[in-house]
Amino acid sequence: MIRVNENYLKIQASYLFTEIAHRVSKYQSEHPEAKIIRLGIGDVTEPLAPAVIEAMHKAVDDLSKRETFYGYGPEQGYAFLREAVAKNDFQARGINVAADEIFISDGAKCDCGNIQELFGNDVVIAVPDPVYPVYVDTNVMAGRTDEAKNGRYGKLVYLDSTAENGFVPDLPKRKVDVIYLCFPNNPTGATATKEELQKWVDWARKNKALILFDAAYEAFIRTPGLPHSIYECEGARECAIEFRSFSKTAGFTGVRCGYTVVPKGLMGYTTKGKAVELRPFWTRRQTTKFNGCSYVTQRGAEAVYSKEGKKQCKATIDFYLKNAKIVKDALVKLGYTVVGGTDSPYLWVNVKGDSWAFFDKLLHEANVVTTPGAGFGKDGQGYIRISAFNSRENVKEAVKRLKKVLG
Ligand SMILES: *Cc1c(COP(=O)(O)O)cnc(C)c1O
């Protein structure tokens, strides 16, 4: 008999984006003339940088000749990319991360989801609320939680990210073993200062806990002094794994490339208390279950770090940040409290009422699609997320409509 993994049955139907799609298509079918603008999605809209396209074209040509053909590559990624990453994303900022601590993958979602395979089934997991659902659902599937009650899973520790704590969670009052943090944050767009992250690092070291730090939006940071990497904090190499992605930083959501940093000397513990290094665990996991990111993709990712590539990718992020500023300025002028949008493509708007009701109001009256904050967790109630990933024309039109409806 085929017995199923019953943990899958615990998963709360992720009705967020399905429900949004349903409401939007219902409205559109009833109002076929409405020109709906989507500011809900977390996907990029601008094309890849020309330097990336050029490198990928060349890589395709490499594959056409026997002398420069590549078959299976190293599971951890080609040295040319790992070295470019270590040099540009870390060493250039004075951060001690080496190429052999970088593991290239086909994206940060997979890595964030797969990393939990390294840990015992009885570890206590802490996640922020509101949260990127991947951190939660992958641990539910693995059986680390009980059933959900009122939207929260038993055994999971929720770290409230609210206006009161500036959307940077307070240290846990109970023992936890693995903590997911994400800055700049999705969905809130909030950032954490170095001092705030350092508190977490100090706590993790003291408690033999591990921080899983998602830095997928690192490239949107413009405020000087904000940390781009958890490894800017003293001692983080002893207690943190970091995830990065080319998706939002270089428009690779469809191309697929990201990486994970697992420092040498980062330890986990056996039941008997023996310390074991985590990096060989991740190497083993990847070499067993993953066969590498494509050569063409990795050549494209390498070009992100070329002189032209850096300039072009920065220009695209500046473009999204300008979009965010246009929307934020308008909402603030209308009297709304808005987090994010300065070092992040996301705005987290306090709607002074129910998330879904406000979502419906904007859909029906402004024909603008947003994301109800309640879909990201209990603490998201009362907020909507607005994404700056769109054309300037759409953003300007959306703002015009928001002013009319909310003014
Ligand atoms: C978009 C995003 C990622 C990146 O996912 P990819 O699989 O690399 O496309 C990771 N974490 C968060 C929080 C994100 O929003």
The ligand as a Tripos MOL2 file, in Angstrom:
@<TRIPOS>MOLECULE
LIG
   15    15     1     0     0
SMALL
NO_CHARGES

@<TRIPOS>ATOM
      1 C1         12.5790   35.8390   -4.4700 C.3       1 LIG1
      2 C2         13.0850   35.3410   -3.1820 C.ar      1 LIG1
      3 C3         14.1080   34.4010   -3.1350 C.ar      1 LIG1
      4 C4         14.7940   33.9630   -4.3930 C.3       1 LIG1
      5 O1         14.3180   32.8230   -4.9210 O.3       1 LIG1
      6 P1         14.9770   32.1940   -6.2140 P.3       1 LIG1
      7 O2         14.6560   30.7490   -6.0640 O.co2     1 LIG1
      8 O3         16.4510   32.4350   -6.1660 O.co2     1 LIG1
      9 O4         14.3300   32.8240   -7.4020 O.co2     1 LIG1
     10 C5         14.5700   33.9730   -1.9070 C.ar      1 LIG1
     11 N1         14.0480   34.4420   -0.7710 N.ar      1 LIG1
     12 C6         13.0840   35.3640   -0.7750 C.ar      1 LIG1
     13 C7         12.5900   35.8880    0.5120 C.3       1 LIG1
     14 C8         12.5610   35.8230   -1.9790 C.ar      1 LIG1
     15 O5         11.5840   36.7280   -1.9700 O.3       1 LIG1
@<TRIPOS>BOND
     1     1     2 1
     2     2     3 ar
     3     2    14 ar
     4     3     4 1
     5     3    10 ar
     6     4     5 1
     7     5     6 1
     8     6     7 2
     9     6     8 1
    10     6     9 1
    11    10    11 ar
    12    11    12 ar
    13    12    13 1
    14    12    14 ar
    15    14    15 1
@<TRIPOS>SUBSTRUCTURE
     1 LIG1         1 GROUP 0 **** ****
